[in-house]
Amino acid sequence: MTKKSKEIYASLLKDSVLNVPEYVPGKTTSQIAAAYGLDPNTIIKLNSNENPLGPSKKVIEAIQKEAENASLYPTADASNLRRALTEYTGFPIENIVASGPGMDSLIDALNKLFVGSGDEVIVPVPTFTYYGISAAGLGGVPVHVNLNPDYSLNVDAVLKAVTNKTKIIWLCSPNNPTGNVIAAKDVRKLAEKTNAIIFIDEAYVEFSEAGSLSALVNEFENIVIGRTFSKAFGLAGMRLGYVIAPVWIASALLRVLPPFAVSILAEAAAVAALGDQESLNAAIEMVQSERKKLIASINEKTPYKAYSSEGNFIIADVSPKTSQEAVDAFLRKGIIIRSCDSFQNIGKNTVRITIGTPEVNEKVIEAFEFLKNEE
Ligand SMILES: *Cc1c(COP(=O)(O)O)cnc(C)c1O
């Protein structure tokens, strides 16, 4: 028996798979420590918008307690968690679908419901890149539309990009990486004037003073809200997200998602997190006050420009330095920040920085000073 060459089988791969753009994730602390010879225990990680306060004590206890049930399947549709989310979101269980890994799994599932070969999805950029990557994997065509120069949504440009092949318009509010929110009236206009599904990614909504756009789900049959436990709830490692959707979309999602899409530990952690309003409020209050201080300090004390943000992160234009020079300077100070180069339509001079504790944010200002004084 001779082993056949892989080319024979590789031709079975769908063309769409070969066209999938790469997702560039923020690096982990151990990757950075190894690459730069740093002590992983002293590295400050501000590149993936994780919660610096960590999961709450109640969450850790719930995970430990549930560990002994790890041999058992959870309920197939995560009904305990969805029930807990009815209280948190104000929507009945029929409108809620929870799934892992992360909200990313629901972005994928929504594309799976609507996007096939040659179908288009509209993605206003710069934004979270996974919407287009996921659609491309299904043979879809991401159509990128530029945000306005101040990073607000260009509603008319989006409407102009709509064709009879448009299936989903992917919106993000507060937007990653720019931090700005979308006005309800803009979403209403899109929902009324197109027959596309409109997804609003609210991964950062808890940090926003503008509040949620979720009430629009009751007004329209084509609006879906995406949420995650990765940011305000500090559970990025648990990989859990949910959507608030019209019932017809929620039930279709449950049909295409794998059964048992939420692990028993993730469900226990999330239910405990929802029950710990105090920890959630502490995270939100810290981000809101530190965000304001950090933006003001960058704009007043450094030659660089920080933009306003409703998320747990900010972007800064570090011109005349490049984003890569800024990332390197910060690394030498033991701080990992994110270059925005892998986002479209934001240039090569912008970095994204997660809001940290007051002590950490002082170090961020020092790192900017260090960047400025560098040759
Ligand atoms: C972090 C993030 C997500 C991903 O959430 P997960 O639940 O961790 O998959 C989705 N959208 C945006 C805009 C994000 O920044």
The ligand as an SDF file (V2000), in Angstrom:
LIG
                    3D

 15 15  0  0  0  0  0  0  0  0999 V2000
  -14.2390   40.4410   22.2100 C   0  0  0  0  0  0  0  0  0  0  0  0
  -15.2200   40.6660   21.1210 C   0  0  0  0  0  0  0  0  0  0  0  0
  -16.1020   39.6680   20.6970 C   0  0  0  0  0  0  0  0  0  0  0  0
  -15.8400   38.2430   20.9990 C   0  0  0  0  0  0  0  0  0  0  0  0
  -16.4770   37.7860   22.0430 O   0  0  0  0  0  0  0  0  0  0  0  0
  -16.2460   36.2890   22.5000 P   0  0  0  0  0  0  0  0  0  0  0  0
  -17.5060   36.0590   23.2320 O   0  0  0  0  0  0  0  0  0  0  0  0
  -15.0320   36.2990   23.3560 O   0  0  0  0  0  0  0  0  0  0  0  0
  -16.1230   35.4160   21.2820 O   0  0  0  0  0  0  0  0  0  0  0  0
  -17.0980   39.9640   19.8010 C   0  0  0  0  0  0  0  0  0  0  0  0
  -17.1890   41.1800   19.2850 N   0  0  0  0  0  0  0  0  0  0  0  0
  -16.3420   42.1560   19.6130 C   0  0  0  0  0  0  0  0  0  0  0  0
  -16.4920   43.4920   19.0090 C   0  0  0  0  0  0  0  0  0  0  0  0
  -15.3160   41.9150   20.5240 C   0  0  0  0  0  0  0  0  0  0  0  0
  -14.4290   42.8690   20.7900 O   0  0  0  0  0  0  0  0  0  0  0  0
  1  2  1  0
  2  3  1  0
  2 14  2  0
  3  4  1  0
  3 10  2  0
  4  5  1  0
  5  6  1  0
  6  7  2  0
  6  8  1  0
  6  9  1  0
 10 11  1  0
 11 12  2  0
 12 13  1  0
 12 14  1  0
 14 15  1  0
M  END
$$$$
